[in-house]
Amino acid sequence: MTAQNPATRETILLVDDEQSVRAIVLKILRRANYAVLEAENGDAALRIADSHSGKIDLLITDMFMPGLRGPEVAARLAMTRPGLRVLFMSGYADQDARTGVPAGANFLNKPFSGADLAKTVEAVLKGPPVS
């Protein structure tokens, strides 16, 4: 799940159904000293969030997954996690990947570099939470 380290900054809940994507993103985020909770789908993300007593500062979620899609996960978590920020990601550049994403939402197209991810995460964490 997560390794709590006094030097870590914010806590991030990472949700992606592709294990290889989660592994890469997890590695990048942990190198940047974030505490990371990892979920393989939307239902798992909701369970993890429910059982996590600490704050979750940022949800990074894939748009399209079996079961709950990213926007559905974000909407449900925003109801119980005040101050939550969200970053959507998708590899579907050939279609409207933003379907179901609120206007002005933070979005990162796959594939992305580690530098792009780190820069985007920093910007999202400094921005406004989900309303």
FENSUL-V408667 format. One record per residue. N is the residue number from 1. RES is the residue in three letters. PSI is psi as a letter, one per 30 degrees, with the letter a starting at -180 (* if undefined). OMEGA is omega in degrees with one decimal (none if undefined). BURIAL is # if it has 24 or more other ideal C-beta (glycine too) atoms within 12 Angstrom, else .. Layout:
# FENSUL-V408667
((N	RES	PSI	OMEGA	BURIAL) (N	RES	PSI	OMEGA	BURIAL))
This chain:
# FENSUL-V408667
((1	MET	d	179.5	.) (2	THR	k	175.4	#) (3	ALA	j	-179.6	.) (4	GLN	k	-177.6	.) (5	ASN	k	-177.9	.) (6	PRO	f	-179.7	.) (7	ALA	f	-178.9	.) (8	THR	l	178.9	.) (9	ARG	b	-176.0	.) (10	GLU	l	176.3	#) (11	THR	k	-177.7	#) (12	ILE	k	172.4	#) (13	LEU	j	-178.0	#) (14	LEU	k	-178.1	#) (15	VAL	j	176.0	#) (16	ASP	k	-178.1	#) (17	ASP	f	178.2	#) (18	GLU	j	-176.4	.) (19	GLN	e	-178.3	.) (20	SER	e	177.6	.) (21	VAL	e	178.9	#) (22	ARG	e	-177.7	#) (23	ALA	e	-179.7	.) (24	ILE	e	-179.1	.) (25	VAL	e	178.1	#) (26	LEU	e	-179.8	#) (27	LYS	e	179.9	.) (28	ILE	e	-177.5	#) (29	LEU	e	179.6	#) (30	ARG	e	175.2	#) (31	ARG	f	178.5	.) (32	ALA	g	176.0	#) (33	ASN	g	172.8	.) (34	TYR	k	169.1	#) (35	ALA	k	-174.1	#) (36	VAL	k	170.3	#) (37	LEU	k	-172.0	#) (38	GLU	k	178.4	#) (39	ALA	k	-177.6	#) (40	GLU	f	176.9	#) (41	ASN	l	-177.1	#) (42	GLY	e	179.6	#) (43	ASP	e	178.4	.) (44	ALA	e	179.1	#) (45	ALA	e	179.1	#) (46	LEU	e	177.7	#) (47	ARG	e	-179.3	.) (48	ILE	e	179.4	#) (49	ALA	e	-179.9	#) (50	ASP	e	-177.2	.) (51	SER	f	-179.7	.) (52	HIS	j	-175.8	#) (53	SER	f	-179.1	.) (54	GLY	a	180.0	.) (55	LYS	k	169.8	.) (56	ILE	j	-174.8	#) (57	ASP	e	-173.7	#) (58	LEU	k	171.2	#) (59	LEU	k	171.2	#) (60	ILE	j	-174.5	#) (61	THR	k	171.8	#) (62	ASP	k	179.1	#) (63	MET	e	-171.6	#) (64	PHE	j	178.2	#) (65	MET	l	172.7	#) (66	PRO	k	-179.0	.) (67	GLY	b	-179.3	.) (68	LEU	k	175.5	#) (69	ARG	l	-178.8	#) (70	GLY	e	179.4	#) (71	PRO	e	178.1	#) (72	GLU	e	177.9	#) (73	VAL	e	-179.2	#) (74	ALA	e	-178.7	#) (75	ALA	e	-179.4	#) (76	ARG	e	-179.4	#) (77	LEU	e	-179.5	#) (78	ALA	f	179.8	#) (79	MET	e	-175.3	.) (80	THR	f	-177.4	.) (81	ARG	i	179.2	#) (82	PRO	k	179.6	.) (83	GLY	g	-179.6	.) (84	LEU	k	172.8	#) (85	ARG	l	-174.1	#) (86	VAL	k	172.5	#) (87	LEU	j	177.1	#) (88	PHE	k	174.7	#) (89	MET	k	-179.5	#) (90	SER	k	175.8	#) (91	GLY	g	-178.2	.) (92	TYR	i	-178.5	.) (93	ALA	f	-175.4	.) (94	ASP	f	175.6	.) (95	GLN	l	-176.8	.) (96	ASP	i	-177.6	.) (97	ALA	f	-177.2	#) (98	ARG	g	179.3	#) (99	THR	k	179.0	.) (100	GLY	f	178.9	.) (101	VAL	k	179.3	#) (102	PRO	k	177.8	.) (103	ALA	k	178.8	.) (104	GLY	g	-178.6	.) (105	ALA	l	177.0	#) (106	ASN	k	-173.1	#) (107	PHE	k	178.5	#) (108	LEU	k	179.0	#) (109	ASN	k	172.1	.) (110	LYS	k	-4.8	#) (111	PRO	l	178.5	.) (112	PHE	l	179.3	#) (113	SER	l	176.1	.) (114	GLY	e	179.0	.) (115	ALA	e	177.9	.) (116	ASP	e	179.5	.) (117	LEU	e	-177.8	#) (118	ALA	e	-179.6	#) (119	LYS	e	-179.4	.) (120	THR	e	178.8	#) (121	VAL	e	177.9	#) (122	GLU	e	-178.8	#) (123	ALA	e	-179.3	.) (124	VAL	e	179.8	#) (125	LEU	f	178.2	#) (126	LYS	f	-177.0	.) (127	GLY	a	-177.8	.) (128	PRO	k	176.0	.) (129	PRO	l	175.9	.) (130	VAL	k	-178.8	#) (131	SER	*	none	.))
